[in-house]
Amino acid sequence: MVYYAGVDLGATNVRAAVAEDDGTTIGISRSGTPRGPTGIDVTEGVLRTLREACGDAGIAPKEIVSVGIGSIGPFDLAEGAVIDPANLPDSIDRIPLTGPIEKLVDSDEVYLHNDTAAGVIGERFHASRNPDDMVYITISSGIGAGVCCDGEILAGWDGNAGEVGHCVVDPRGRLTCGCGHDGHWEAYCSGNAIPDFARLLNDDDPTISTDLPLEGPEFTAKDVFEMAGEDELADYVIDQLAHWNAIGVTNIVQSFAPIVVSFGGAVALHNEELVVDPIRERVSEMLLNNVPEFHVTDYGDDVVLEGAIASALTEGTGDRKRMRS
């Protein structure tokens, strides 16, 4: 028997799983992401979590033949490391991943992807048609995409392809993104940005009635969605989110011509009728090329870990034809 492993490194949690050669998970472990003081501490946390998953599976790490990693970025792919991650303390400037994991499992088959690329690998692997052209879009605290085009997982020269949340959707640049630039999709439609967008729309037209706690310190995107159908401003915000989301998704579909688009991330997963359904309706009217199938991932918060396992099983591709026989 040979074994495979997947690792999901997020800003909050590290998860690892061990699977048999048919993808059946037999061991899993989860821990909080170390907050430093250095990137080596995060690396050691990842290695510890992977060892614990092996222990849960009853195997030694060196029995693993391949590992897939879905991780926060940005990356230095040449060194197999995360560099200057935005959502961890500033003291964490580099998190080595590929080399230490290769040493732990004694294999050079370690595949590093950003989390959305891992998402599309997992979605592709589990899809009944195993499509060669597919996109996974996460709408959460940020916005990003994993793209499979003509059977290739797009990574870019440095591993940071798919940062679609930083594409400009509003040339007026009325809102500033967390990255410091204006007009980005993520500045309007991410979970972190929606409260500021609601305040902007309220300032534009104060006659729109609302009971949203716009100036409250605890005001969040969740408040907007919970007031849908009951609050005039909340409904207007949701309509405008649909407008910018449709532009962002249309740009992706026109660029890569996927036959399937899968959505994940907290904003999409918890508000499918208010977020994904309007995208379905509007994008179909905005496209020159064929309209893809739109759906929400069946794997919820596990989609990145599922993709990491699928990467290990399929040489980093999600293509079931690449599984070891």
DAQUINOR-V516461 format. One record per helix or strand of 2 or more residues. SS is the DSSP state (h for helix, s for strand). FROM is the first residue (numbers start at 0). TO is the last residue. If there is no record, write none. Layout:
ss->[SS	SS]
from->[FROM	FROM]
to->[TO	TO]
This chain:
ss->[s	s	s	h	h	s	s	s	s	h	s	h	s	s	s	h	h	h	h	h	s	h	h	s	h	h]
from->[2	12	24	38	60	63	74	80	93	97	109	114	133	142	151	163	185	193	220	231	259	265	271	292	299	319]
to->[8	19	31	56	62	70	75	82	95	104	113	125	138	148	152	165	188	203	225	255	263	269	282	295	312	321]
